[in-house]
Amino acid sequence: MLERHAQDFAAGSLTEERQALRVLALCAAGEVARGVDEAAVFLGAHPRSTYAARVAAACPTGHVLKDTSEAP
C-alpha cells in the first residue's frame, strides 16, 4: 500500500509520514538491514521530524543515529 501511495502521490503532503511508516513496516517485518538503511535516509532528510525518535528506534538491532546538529 505504501508503494502504491508513493506512485500515486510522489510529492504529496504525506510523504514524510509514508517514509516513516515504511521504516516501521520493514523493521516489524524483520527486514532489519533495509529498515536500518531507510531509517538512515529518513533521518538524514528529516532530522527534526516528530517521527525521528520512532524511526531511530524501529530496528532495535540496528544502530541508527539521529542527527542532532543545528539546521543551517
PDB file of N, H, CA, C and O in Angstrom:
ATOM      1  N   MET A   1       0.817  -1.186   0.000  1.00  0.00           N
ATOM      2  CA  MET A   1       0.000   0.000   0.000  1.00  0.00           C
ATOM      3  C   MET A   1       0.869   1.262   0.000  1.00  0.00           C
ATOM      4  O   MET A   1       0.535   2.263  -0.633  1.00  0.00           O
ATOM      5  N   LEU A   2       1.992   1.191   0.724  1.00  0.00           N
ATOM      6  H   LEU A   2       2.263   0.378   1.239  1.00  0.00           H
ATOM      7  CA  LEU A   2       2.887   2.342   0.756  1.00  0.00           C
ATOM      8  C   LEU A   2       3.527   2.584  -0.606  1.00  0.00           C
ATOM      9  O   LEU A   2       3.719   3.733  -1.004  1.00  0.00           O
ATOM     10  N   GLU A   3       3.855   1.521  -1.319  1.00  0.00           N
ATOM     11  H   GLU A   3       3.699   0.587  -0.997  1.00  0.00           H
ATOM     12  CA  GLU A   3       4.416   1.657  -2.661  1.00  0.00           C
ATOM     13  C   GLU A   3       3.401   2.316  -3.593  1.00  0.00           C
ATOM     14  O   GLU A   3       3.741   3.195  -4.385  1.00  0.00           O
ATOM     15  N   ARG A   4       2.160   1.876  -3.483  1.00  0.00           N
ATOM     16  H   ARG A   4       1.884   1.162  -2.840  1.00  0.00           H
ATOM     17  CA  ARG A   4       1.089   2.450  -4.318  1.00  0.00           C
ATOM     18  C   ARG A   4       0.916   3.933  -4.005  1.00  0.00           C
ATOM     19  O   ARG A   4       0.782   4.753  -4.913  1.00  0.00           O
ATOM     20  N   HIS A   5       0.920   4.268  -2.733  1.00  0.00           N
ATOM     21  H   HIS A   5       1.029   3.602  -1.995  1.00  0.00           H
ATOM     22  CA  HIS A   5       0.786   5.670  -2.329  1.00  0.00           C
ATOM     23  C   HIS A   5       1.952   6.488  -2.895  1.00  0.00           C
ATOM     24  O   HIS A   5       1.753   7.609  -3.362  1.00  0.00           O
ATOM     25  N   ALA A   6       3.150   5.936  -2.854  1.00  0.00           N
ATOM     26  H   ALA A   6       3.312   5.025  -2.475  1.00  0.00           H
ATOM     27  CA  ALA A   6       4.327   6.634  -3.378  1.00  0.00           C
ATOM     28  C   ALA A   6       4.193   6.876  -4.881  1.00  0.00           C
ATOM     29  O   ALA A   6       4.617   7.917  -5.383  1.00  0.00           O
ATOM     30  N   GLN A   7       3.612   5.927  -5.592  1.00  0.00           N
ATOM     31  H   GLN A   7       3.267   5.082  -5.185  1.00  0.00           H
ATOM     32  CA  GLN A   7       3.415   6.095  -7.029  1.00  0.00           C
ATOM     33  C   GLN A   7       2.334   7.140  -7.323  1.00  0.00           C
ATOM     34  O   GLN A   7       2.493   7.979  -8.209  1.00  0.00           O
ATOM     35  N   ASP A   8       1.247   7.076  -6.573  1.00  0.00           N
ATOM     36  H   ASP A   8       1.118   6.394  -5.853  1.00  0.00           H
ATOM     37  CA  ASP A   8       0.121   7.970  -6.829  1.00  0.00           C
ATOM     38  C   ASP A   8       0.347   9.388  -6.314  1.00  0.00           C
ATOM     39  O   ASP A   8      -0.171  10.348  -6.885  1.00  0.00           O
ATOM     40  N   PHE A   9       1.118   9.523  -5.237  1.00  0.00           N
ATOM     41  H   PHE A   9       1.539   8.743  -4.773  1.00  0.00           H
ATOM     42  CA  PHE A   9       1.295  10.818  -4.595  1.00  0.00           C
ATOM     43  C   PHE A   9       2.776  11.053  -4.271  1.00  0.00           C
ATOM     44  O   PHE A   9       3.135  11.301  -3.119  1.00  0.00           O
ATOM     45  N   ALA A  10       3.607  10.974  -5.270  1.00  0.00           N
ATOM     46  H   ALA A  10       3.316  10.772  -6.205  1.00  0.00           H
ATOM     47  CA  ALA A  10       5.054  11.054  -5.069  1.00  0.00           C
ATOM     48  C   ALA A  10       5.486  12.307  -4.314  1.00  0.00           C
ATOM     49  O   ALA A  10       6.385  12.236  -3.476  1.00  0.00           O
ATOM     50  N   ALA A  11       4.879  13.424  -4.585  1.00  0.00           N
ATOM     51  H   ALA A  11       4.148  13.482  -5.265  1.00  0.00           H
ATOM     52  CA  ALA A  11       5.247  14.682  -3.917  1.00  0.00           C
ATOM     53  C   ALA A  11       4.100  15.180  -3.041  1.00  0.00           C
ATOM     54  O   ALA A  11       3.938  16.386  -2.851  1.00  0.00           O
ATOM     55  N   GLY A  12       3.315  14.265  -2.517  1.00  0.00           N
ATOM     56  H   GLY A  12       3.447  13.286  -2.671  1.00  0.00           H
ATOM     57  CA  GLY A  12       2.161  14.637  -1.714  1.00  0.00           C
ATOM     58  C   GLY A  12       2.533  15.151  -0.337  1.00  0.00           C
ATOM     59  O   GLY A  12       3.692  15.101   0.075  1.00  0.00           O
ATOM     60  N   SER A  13       1.536  15.641   0.356  1.00  0.00           N
ATOM     61  H   SER A  13       0.595  15.682   0.021  1.00  0.00           H
ATOM     62  CA  SER A  13       1.769  16.231   1.676  1.00  0.00           C
ATOM     63  C   SER A  13       2.044  15.187   2.764  1.00  0.00           C
ATOM     64  O   SER A  13       2.436  15.552   3.872  1.00  0.00           O
ATOM     65  N   LEU A  14       1.849  13.917   2.474  1.00  0.00           N
ATOM     66  H   LEU A  14       1.531  13.621   1.574  1.00  0.00           H
ATOM     67  CA  LEU A  14       2.078  12.863   3.468  1.00  0.00           C
ATOM     68  C   LEU A  14       3.345  12.051   3.185  1.00  0.00           C
ATOM     69  O   LEU A  14       3.480  10.920   3.651  1.00  0.00           O
ATOM     70  N   THR A  15       4.256  12.626   2.430  1.00  0.00           N
ATOM     71  H   THR A  15       4.147  13.544   2.051  1.00  0.00           H
ATOM     72  CA  THR A  15       5.484  11.931   2.065  1.00  0.00           C
ATOM     73  C   THR A  15       6.305  11.547   3.287  1.00  0.00           C
ATOM     74  O   THR A  15       6.783  10.416   3.379  1.00  0.00           O
ATOM     75  N   GLU A  16       6.473  12.465   4.218  1.00  0.00           N
ATOM     76  H   GLU A  16       6.085  13.384   4.144  1.00  0.00           H
ATOM     77  CA  GLU A  16       7.263  12.172   5.422  1.00  0.00           C
ATOM     78  C   GLU A  16       6.627  11.046   6.223  1.00  0.00           C
ATOM     79  O   GLU A  16       7.328  10.153   6.698  1.00  0.00           O
ATOM     80  N   GLU A  17       5.318  11.078   6.377  1.00  0.00           N
ATOM     81  H   GLU A  17       4.749  11.803   5.991  1.00  0.00           H
ATOM     82  CA  GLU A  17       4.616  10.028   7.116  1.00  0.00           C
ATOM     83  C   GLU A  17       4.775   8.683   6.427  1.00  0.00           C
ATOM     84  O   GLU A  17       4.992   7.663   7.081  1.00  0.00           O
ATOM     85  N   ARG A  18       4.666   8.686   5.095  1.00  0.00           N
ATOM     86  H   ARG A  18       4.490   9.515   4.564  1.00  0.00           H
ATOM     87  CA  ARG A  18       4.811   7.444   4.328  1.00  0.00           C
ATOM     88  C   ARG A  18       6.195   6.855   4.509  1.00  0.00           C
ATOM     89  O   ARG A  18       6.340   5.646   4.693  1.00  0.00           O
ATOM     90  N   GLN A  19       7.215   7.705   4.456  1.00  0.00           N
ATOM     91  H   GLN A  19       7.097   8.686   4.306  1.00  0.00           H
ATOM     92  CA  GLN A  19       8.587   7.229   4.614  1.00  0.00           C
ATOM     93  C   GLN A  19       8.816   6.659   6.015  1.00  0.00           C
ATOM     94  O   GLN A  19       9.487   5.638   6.168  1.00  0.00           O
ATOM     95  N   ALA A  20       8.264   7.308   7.024  1.00  0.00           N
ATOM     96  H   ALA A  20       7.719   8.137   6.900  1.00  0.00           H
ATOM     97  CA  ALA A  20       8.397   6.801   8.391  1.00  0.00           C
ATOM     98  C   ALA A  20       7.682   5.458   8.535  1.00  0.00           C
ATOM     99  O   ALA A  20       8.221   4.528   9.135  1.00  0.00           O
ATOM    100  N   LEU A  21       6.484   5.357   7.993  1.00  0.00           N
ATOM    101  H   LEU A  21       6.046   6.112   7.505  1.00  0.00           H
ATOM    102  CA  LEU A  21       5.744   4.099   8.059  1.00  0.00           C
ATOM    103  C   LEU A  21       6.473   2.971   7.346  1.00  0.00           C
ATOM    104  O   LEU A  21       6.423   1.819   7.777  1.00  0.00           O
ATOM    105  N   ARG A  22       7.142   3.302   6.264  1.00  0.00           N
ATOM    106  H   ARG A  22       7.182   4.238   5.914  1.00  0.00           H
ATOM    107  CA  ARG A  22       7.902   2.275   5.537  1.00  0.00           C
ATOM    108  C   ARG A  22       9.005   1.703   6.416  1.00  0.00           C
ATOM    109  O   ARG A  22       9.205   0.489   6.458  1.00  0.00           O
ATOM    110  N   VAL A  23       9.717   2.572   7.115  1.00  0.00           N
ATOM    111  H   VAL A  23       9.555   3.558   7.082  1.00  0.00           H
ATOM    112  CA  VAL A  23      10.771   2.106   8.023  1.00  0.00           C
ATOM    113  C   VAL A  23      10.166   1.213   9.103  1.00  0.00           C
ATOM    114  O   VAL A  23      10.673   0.122   9.366  1.00  0.00           O
ATOM    115  N   LEU A  24       9.095   1.669   9.721  1.00  0.00           N
ATOM    116  H   LEU A  24       8.683   2.555   9.507  1.00  0.00           H
ATOM    117  CA  LEU A  24       8.457   0.889  10.784  1.00  0.00           C
ATOM    118  C   LEU A  24       7.991  -0.467  10.267  1.00  0.00           C
ATOM    119  O   LEU A  24       8.148  -1.482  10.946  1.00  0.00           O
ATOM    120  N   ALA A  25       7.420  -0.485   9.065  1.00  0.00           N
ATOM    121  H   ALA A  25       7.292   0.340   8.513  1.00  0.00           H
ATOM    122  CA  ALA A  25       6.934  -1.738   8.488  1.00  0.00           C
ATOM    123  C   ALA A  25       8.079  -2.692   8.171  1.00  0.00           C
ATOM    124  O   ALA A  25       7.989  -3.887   8.453  1.00  0.00           O
ATOM    125  N   LEU A  26       9.148  -2.173   7.588  1.00  0.00           N
ATOM    126  H   LEU A  26       9.220  -1.203   7.359  1.00  0.00           H
ATOM    127  CA  LEU A  26      10.295  -3.030   7.272  1.00  0.00           C
ATOM    128  C   LEU A  26      10.875  -3.658   8.535  1.00  0.00           C
ATOM    129  O   LEU A  26      11.162  -4.855   8.565  1.00  0.00           O
ATOM    130  N   CYS A  27      11.044  -2.853   9.570  1.00  0.00           N
ATOM    131  H   CYS A  27      10.810  -1.881   9.546  1.00  0.00           H
ATOM    132  CA  CYS A  27      11.620  -3.369  10.815  1.00  0.00           C
ATOM    133  C   CYS A  27      10.689  -4.380  11.487  1.00  0.00           C
ATOM    134  O   CYS A  27      11.144  -5.399  12.006  1.00  0.00           O
ATOM    135  N   ALA A  28       9.400  -4.095  11.474  1.00  0.00           N
ATOM    136  H   ALA A  28       9.031  -3.267  11.052  1.00  0.00           H
ATOM    137  CA  ALA A  28       8.429  -5.014  12.073  1.00  0.00           C
ATOM    138  C   ALA A  28       8.365  -6.333  11.317  1.00  0.00           C
ATOM    139  O   ALA A  28       8.082  -7.378  11.904  1.00  0.00           O
ATOM    140  N   ALA A  29       8.628  -6.285  10.018  1.00  0.00           N
ATOM    141  H   ALA A  29       8.859  -5.437   9.542  1.00  0.00           H
ATOM    142  CA  ALA A  29       8.609  -7.493   9.194  1.00  0.00           C
ATOM    143  C   ALA A  29       9.917  -8.270   9.266  1.00  0.00           C
ATOM    144  O   ALA A  29      10.052  -9.319   8.637  1.00  0.00           O
ATOM    145  N   GLY A  30      10.879  -7.762  10.029  1.00  0.00           N
ATOM    146  H   GLY A  30      10.769  -6.910  10.540  1.00  0.00           H
ATOM    147  CA  GLY A  30      12.149  -8.449  10.179  1.00  0.00           C
ATOM    148  C   GLY A  30      13.168  -8.119   9.101  1.00  0.00           C
ATOM    149  O   GLY A  30      14.230  -8.739   9.045  1.00  0.00           O
ATOM    150  N   GLU A  31      12.864  -7.163   8.253  1.00  0.00           N
ATOM    151  H   GLU A  31      12.002  -6.659   8.298  1.00  0.00           H
ATOM    152  CA  GLU A  31      13.802  -6.752   7.209  1.00  0.00           C
ATOM    153  C   GLU A  31      14.688  -5.645   7.764  1.00  0.00           C
ATOM    154  O   GLU A  31      14.646  -4.499   7.317  1.00  0.00           O
ATOM    155  N   VAL A  32      15.490  -6.028   8.752  1.00  0.00           N
ATOM    156  H   VAL A  32      15.524  -6.959   9.115  1.00  0.00           H
ATOM    157  CA  VAL A  32      16.275  -5.073   9.533  1.00  0.00           C
ATOM    158  C   VAL A  32      17.270  -4.298   8.684  1.00  0.00           C
ATOM    159  O   VAL A  32      17.376  -3.080   8.824  1.00  0.00           O
ATOM    160  N   ALA A  33      17.994  -4.967   7.817  1.00  0.00           N
ATOM    161  H   ALA A  33      17.909  -5.957   7.703  1.00  0.00           H
ATOM    162  CA  ALA A  33      19.008  -4.273   7.010  1.00  0.00           C
ATOM    163  C   ALA A  33      18.366  -3.176   6.163  1.00  0.00           C
ATOM    164  O   ALA A  33      18.865  -2.052   6.117  1.00  0.00           O
ATOM    165  N   ARG A  34      17.274  -3.498   5.502  1.00  0.00           N
ATOM    166  H   ARG A  34      16.868  -4.411   5.539  1.00  0.00           H
ATOM    167  CA  ARG A  34      16.578  -2.492   4.689  1.00  0.00           C
ATOM    168  C   ARG A  34      15.983  -1.407   5.574  1.00  0.00           C
ATOM    169  O   ARG A  34      16.027  -0.226   5.230  1.00  0.00           O
ATOM    170  N   GLY A  35      15.428  -1.804   6.710  1.00  0.00           N
ATOM    171  H   GLY A  35      15.393  -2.764   6.990  1.00  0.00           H
ATOM    172  CA  GLY A  35      14.853  -0.832   7.627  1.00  0.00           C
ATOM    173  C   GLY A  35      15.889   0.143   8.148  1.00  0.00           C
ATOM    174  O   GLY A  35      15.632   1.345   8.219  1.00  0.00           O
ATOM    175  N   VAL A  36      17.056  -0.360   8.512  1.00  0.00           N
ATOM    176  H   VAL A  36      17.266  -1.336   8.454  1.00  0.00           H
ATOM    177  CA  VAL A  36      18.144   0.492   9.006  1.00  0.00           C
ATOM    178  C   VAL A  36      18.610   1.446   7.904  1.00  0.00           C
ATOM    179  O   VAL A  36      18.846   2.626   8.161  1.00  0.00           O
ATOM    180  N   ASP A  37      18.742   0.935   6.684  1.00  0.00           N
ATOM    181  H   ASP A  37      18.551  -0.024   6.476  1.00  0.00           H
ATOM    182  CA  ASP A  37      19.163   1.786   5.572  1.00  0.00           C
ATOM    183  C   ASP A  37      18.152   2.901   5.326  1.00  0.00           C
ATOM    184  O   ASP A  37      18.527   4.062   5.165  1.00  0.00           O
ATOM    185  N   GLU A  38      16.884   2.550   5.297  1.00  0.00           N
ATOM    186  H   GLU A  38      16.579   1.606   5.428  1.00  0.00           H
ATOM    187  CA  GLU A  38      15.856   3.558   5.036  1.00  0.00           C
ATOM    188  C   GLU A  38      15.682   4.510   6.215  1.00  0.00           C
ATOM    189  O   GLU A  38      15.336   5.677   6.031  1.00  0.00           O
ATOM    190  N   ALA A  39      15.922   4.013   7.417  1.00  0.00           N
ATOM    191  H   ALA A  39      16.203   3.065   7.567  1.00  0.00           H
ATOM    192  CA  ALA A  39      15.864   4.892   8.592  1.00  0.00           C
ATOM    193  C   ALA A  39      16.963   5.942   8.501  1.00  0.00           C
ATOM    194  O   ALA A  39      16.732   7.108   8.819  1.00  0.00           O
ATOM    195  N   ALA A  40      18.138   5.546   8.078  1.00  0.00           N
ATOM    196  H   ALA A  40      18.326   4.598   7.821  1.00  0.00           H
ATOM    197  CA  ALA A  40      19.242   6.497   7.941  1.00  0.00           C
ATOM    198  C   ALA A  40      18.914   7.564   6.904  1.00  0.00           C
ATOM    199  O   ALA A  40      19.204   8.743   7.109  1.00  0.00           O
ATOM    200  N   VAL A  41      18.315   7.157   5.802  1.00  0.00           N
ATOM    201  H   VAL A  41      18.080   6.200   5.635  1.00  0.00           H
ATOM    202  CA  VAL A  41      17.917   8.111   4.762  1.00  0.00           C
ATOM    203  C   VAL A  41      16.856   9.059   5.322  1.00  0.00           C
ATOM    204  O   VAL A  41      16.934  10.272   5.132  1.00  0.00           O
ATOM    205  N   PHE A  42      15.866   8.494   6.012  1.00  0.00           N
ATOM    206  H   PHE A  42      15.803   7.508   6.166  1.00  0.00           H
ATOM    207  CA  PHE A  42      14.798   9.317   6.589  1.00  0.00           C
ATOM    208  C   PHE A  42      15.368  10.331   7.565  1.00  0.00           C
ATOM    209  O   PHE A  42      15.038  11.515   7.498  1.00  0.00           O
ATOM    210  N   LEU A  43      16.220   9.876   8.471  1.00  0.00           N
ATOM    211  H   LEU A  43      16.489   8.914   8.526  1.00  0.00           H
ATOM    212  CA  LEU A  43      16.775  10.765   9.490  1.00  0.00           C
ATOM    213  C   LEU A  43      17.697  11.815   8.878  1.00  0.00           C
ATOM    214  O   LEU A  43      17.809  12.921   9.408  1.00  0.00           O
ATOM    215  N   GLY A  44      18.345  11.490   7.792  1.00  0.00           N
ATOM    216  H   GLY A  44      18.254  10.592   7.362  1.00  0.00           H
ATOM    217  CA  GLY A  44      19.157  12.473   7.098  1.00  0.00           C
ATOM    218  C   GLY A  44      18.309  13.564   6.461  1.00  0.00           C
ATOM    219  O   GLY A  44      18.693  14.733   6.442  1.00  0.00           O
ATOM    220  N   ALA A  45      17.155  13.171   5.942  1.00  0.00           N
ATOM    221  H   ALA A  45      16.843  12.221   5.958  1.00  0.00           H
ATOM    222  CA  ALA A  45      16.259  14.122   5.288  1.00  0.00           C
ATOM    223  C   ALA A  45      15.364  14.863   6.273  1.00  0.00           C
ATOM    224  O   ALA A  45      14.980  16.006   6.025  1.00  0.00           O
ATOM    225  N   HIS A  46      15.031  14.219   7.386  1.00  0.00           N
ATOM    226  H   HIS A  46      15.343  13.290   7.587  1.00  0.00           H
ATOM    227  CA  HIS A  46      14.080  14.787   8.353  1.00  0.00           C
ATOM    228  C   HIS A  46      14.602  14.646   9.784  1.00  0.00           C
ATOM    229  O   HIS A  46      13.955  13.998  10.608  1.00  0.00           O
ATOM    230  N   PRO A  47      15.742  15.231  10.091  1.00  0.00           N
ATOM    231  CA  PRO A  47      16.339  15.020  11.418  1.00  0.00           C
ATOM    232  C   PRO A  47      15.499  15.560  12.577  1.00  0.00           C
ATOM    233  O   PRO A  47      15.651  15.094  13.706  1.00  0.00           O
ATOM    234  N   ARG A  48      14.638  16.511  12.330  1.00  0.00           N
ATOM    235  H   ARG A  48      14.515  16.889  11.412  1.00  0.00           H
ATOM    236  CA  ARG A  48      13.828  17.088  13.394  1.00  0.00           C
ATOM    237  C   ARG A  48      12.360  16.697  13.302  1.00  0.00           C
ATOM    238  O   ARG A  48      11.494  17.346  13.889  1.00  0.00           O
ATOM    239  N   SER A  49      12.096  15.650  12.572  1.00  0.00           N
ATOM    240  H   SER A  49      12.800  15.123  12.095  1.00  0.00           H
ATOM    241  CA  SER A  49      10.737  15.158  12.395  1.00  0.00           C
ATOM    242  C   SER A  49      10.153  14.685  13.717  1.00  0.00           C
ATOM    243  O   SER A  49      10.878  14.219  14.597  1.00  0.00           O
ATOM    244  N   THR A  50       8.849  14.808  13.850  1.00  0.00           N
ATOM    245  H   THR A  50       8.260  15.187  13.136  1.00  0.00           H
ATOM    246  CA  THR A  50       8.182  14.263  15.027  1.00  0.00           C
ATOM    247  C   THR A  50       8.267  12.737  15.036  1.00  0.00           C
ATOM    248  O   THR A  50       8.028  12.104  16.064  1.00  0.00           O
ATOM    249  N   TYR A  51       8.606  12.151  13.892  1.00  0.00           N
ATOM    250  H   TYR A  51       8.801  12.665  13.056  1.00  0.00           H
ATOM    251  CA  TYR A  51       8.738  10.696  13.784  1.00  0.00           C
ATOM    252  C   TYR A  51      10.173  10.216  13.980  1.00  0.00           C
ATOM    253  O   TYR A  51      10.415   9.009  13.997  1.00  0.00           O
ATOM    254  N   ALA A  52      11.112  11.116  14.126  1.00  0.00           N
ATOM    255  H   ALA A  52      10.915  12.096  14.112  1.00  0.00           H
ATOM    256  CA  ALA A  52      12.531  10.753  14.165  1.00  0.00           C
ATOM    257  C   ALA A  52      12.856   9.736  15.258  1.00  0.00           C
ATOM    258  O   ALA A  52      13.569   8.766  15.002  1.00  0.00           O
ATOM    259  N   ALA A  53      12.351   9.942  16.456  1.00  0.00           N
ATOM    260  H   ALA A  53      11.772  10.730  16.664  1.00  0.00           H
ATOM    261  CA  ALA A  53      12.658   9.019  17.557  1.00  0.00           C
ATOM    262  C   ALA A  53      12.103   7.620  17.276  1.00  0.00           C
ATOM    263  O   ALA A  53      12.782   6.623  17.518  1.00  0.00           O
ATOM    264  N   ARG A  54      10.874   7.548  16.768  1.00  0.00           N
ATOM    265  H   ARG A  54      10.322   8.358  16.572  1.00  0.00           H
ATOM    266  CA  ARG A  54      10.282   6.230  16.453  1.00  0.00           C
ATOM    267  C   ARG A  54      11.045   5.541  15.334  1.00  0.00           C
ATOM    268  O   ARG A  54      11.285   4.335  15.387  1.00  0.00           O
ATOM    269  N   VAL A  55      11.423   6.306  14.326  1.00  0.00           N
ATOM    270  H   VAL A  55      11.227   7.286  14.282  1.00  0.00           H
ATOM    271  CA  VAL A  55      12.166   5.738  13.206  1.00  0.00           C
ATOM    272  C   VAL A  55      13.524   5.232  13.687  1.00  0.00           C
ATOM    273  O   VAL A  55      13.945   4.136  13.318  1.00  0.00           O
ATOM    274  N   ALA A  56      14.208   6.022  14.505  1.00  0.00           N
ATOM    275  H   ALA A  56      13.866   6.913  14.805  1.00  0.00           H
ATOM    276  CA  ALA A  56      15.527   5.633  15.006  1.00  0.00           C
ATOM    277  C   ALA A  56      15.458   4.375  15.868  1.00  0.00           C
ATOM    278  O   ALA A  56      16.410   3.595  15.902  1.00  0.00           O
ATOM    279  N   ALA A  57      14.352   4.175  16.553  1.00  0.00           N
ATOM    280  H   ALA A  57      13.579   4.808  16.525  1.00  0.00           H
ATOM    281  CA  ALA A  57      14.206   3.021  17.447  1.00  0.00           C
ATOM    282  C   ALA A  57      13.489   1.843  16.788  1.00  0.00           C
ATOM    283  O   ALA A  57      13.299   0.809  17.428  1.00  0.00           O
ATOM    284  N   ALA A  58      13.094   1.975  15.538  1.00  0.00           N
ATOM    285  H   ALA A  58      13.249   2.815  15.017  1.00  0.00           H
ATOM    286  CA  ALA A  58      12.273   0.952  14.885  1.00  0.00           C
ATOM    287  C   ALA A  58      12.968  -0.392  14.755  1.00  0.00           C
ATOM    288  O   ALA A  58      12.342  -1.433  14.955  1.00  0.00           O
ATOM    289  N   CYS A  59      14.241  -0.384  14.426  1.00  0.00           N
ATOM    290  H   CYS A  59      14.749   0.462  14.264  1.00  0.00           H
ATOM    291  CA  CYS A  59      15.004  -1.625  14.281  1.00  0.00           C
ATOM    292  C   CYS A  59      15.983  -1.692  15.444  1.00  0.00           C
ATOM    293  O   CYS A  59      17.101  -1.186  15.338  1.00  0.00           O
ATOM    294  N   PRO A  60      15.588  -2.300  16.537  1.00  0.00           N
ATOM    295  CA  PRO A  60      16.411  -2.278  17.743  1.00  0.00           C
ATOM    296  C   PRO A  60      17.800  -2.870  17.571  1.00  0.00           C
ATOM    297  O   PRO A  60      18.709  -2.515  18.322  1.00  0.00           O
ATOM    298  N   THR A  61      17.991  -3.754  16.613  1.00  0.00           N
ATOM    299  H   THR A  61      17.253  -4.042  16.003  1.00  0.00           H
ATOM    300  CA  THR A  61      19.323  -4.312  16.426  1.00  0.00           C
ATOM    301  C   THR A  61      20.172  -3.432  15.519  1.00  0.00           C
ATOM    302  O   THR A  61      21.381  -3.637  15.411  1.00  0.00           O
ATOM    303  N   GLY A  62      19.547  -2.452  14.865  1.00  0.00           N
ATOM    304  H   GLY A  62      18.564  -2.286  14.953  1.00  0.00           H
ATOM    305  CA  GLY A  62      20.282  -1.527  14.011  1.00  0.00           C
ATOM    306  C   GLY A  62      20.829  -0.382  14.837  1.00  0.00           C
ATOM    307  O   GLY A  62      20.338  -0.109  15.932  1.00  0.00           O
ATOM    308  N   HIS A  63      21.815   0.268  14.332  1.00  0.00           N
ATOM    309  H   HIS A  63      22.214   0.046  13.443  1.00  0.00           H
ATOM    310  CA  HIS A  63      22.421   1.400  15.020  1.00  0.00           C
ATOM    311  C   HIS A  63      22.191   2.654  14.195  1.00  0.00           C
ATOM    312  O   HIS A  63      23.099   3.150  13.528  1.00  0.00           O
ATOM    313  N   VAL A  64      20.976   3.156  14.248  1.00  0.00           N
ATOM    314  H   VAL A  64      20.238   2.753  14.789  1.00  0.00           H
ATOM    315  CA  VAL A  64      20.609   4.346  13.508  1.00  0.00           C
ATOM    316  C   VAL A  64      20.691   5.511  14.462  1.00  0.00           C
ATOM    317  O   VAL A  64      20.065   5.504  15.522  1.00  0.00           O
ATOM    318  N   LEU A  65      21.462   6.509  14.086  1.00  0.00           N
ATOM    319  H   LEU A  65      21.970   6.514  13.225  1.00  0.00           H
ATOM    320  CA  LEU A  65      21.645   7.667  14.961  1.00  0.00           C
ATOM    321  C   LEU A  65      20.859   8.849  14.436  1.00  0.00           C
ATOM    322  O   LEU A  65      20.821   9.101  13.231  1.00  0.00           O
ATOM    323  N   LYS A  66      20.236   9.565  15.342  1.00  0.00           N
ATOM    324  H   LYS A  66      20.266   9.360  16.320  1.00  0.00           H
ATOM    325  CA  LYS A  66      19.509  10.771  14.999  1.00  0.00           C
ATOM    326  C   LYS A  66      20.508  11.927  14.888  1.00  0.00           C
ATOM    327  O   LYS A  66      21.396  12.078  15.727  1.00  0.00           O
ATOM    328  N   ASP A  67      20.345  12.739  13.834  1.00  0.00           N
ATOM    329  H   ASP A  67      19.624  12.615  13.153  1.00  0.00           H
ATOM    330  CA  ASP A  67      21.191  13.900  13.631  1.00  0.00           C
ATOM    331  C   ASP A  67      20.755  15.003  14.598  1.00  0.00           C
ATOM    332  O   ASP A  67      19.606  15.444  14.564  1.00  0.00           O
ATOM    333  N   THR A  68      21.652  15.435  15.437  1.00  0.00           N
ATOM    334  H   THR A  68      22.585  15.077  15.464  1.00  0.00           H
ATOM    335  CA  THR A  68      21.320  16.483  16.412  1.00  0.00           C
ATOM    336  C   THR A  68      22.017  17.789  16.087  1.00  0.00           C
ATOM    337  O   THR A  68      22.055  18.697  16.916  1.00  0.00           O
ATOM    338  N   SER A  69      22.572  17.891  14.880  1.00  0.00           N
ATOM    339  H   SER A  69      22.542  17.152  14.207  1.00  0.00           H
ATOM    340  CA  SER A  69      23.249  19.128  14.504  1.00  0.00           C
ATOM    341  C   SER A  69      22.225  20.229  14.262  1.00  0.00           C
ATOM    342  O   SER A  69      21.044  19.970  14.032  1.00  0.00           O
ATOM    343  N   GLU A  70      22.702  21.440  14.318  1.00  0.00           N
ATOM    344  H   GLU A  70      23.662  21.651  14.505  1.00  0.00           H
ATOM    345  CA  GLU A  70      21.842  22.592  14.096  1.00  0.00           C
ATOM    346  C   GLU A  70      21.535  22.730  12.607  1.00  0.00           C
ATOM    347  O   GLU A  70      22.401  22.510  11.760  1.00  0.00           O
ATOM    348  N   ALA A  71      20.300  23.094  12.305  1.00  0.00           N
ATOM    349  H   ALA A  71      19.597  23.273  12.993  1.00  0.00           H
ATOM    350  CA  ALA A  71      19.916  23.336  10.913  1.00  0.00           C
ATOM    351  C   ALA A  71      20.507  24.655  10.451  1.00  0.00           C
ATOM    352  O   ALA A  71      20.599  25.593  11.243  1.00  0.00           O
ATOM    353  N   PRO A  72      20.914  24.754   9.177  1.00  0.00           N
ATOM    354  CA  PRO A  72      21.501  26.000   8.672  1.00  0.00           C
ATOM    355  C   PRO A  72      20.485  27.117   8.616  1.00  0.00           C
ATOM    356  O   PRO A  72      20.815  28.233   8.214  1.00  0.00           O
TER     357      PRO A  72
END
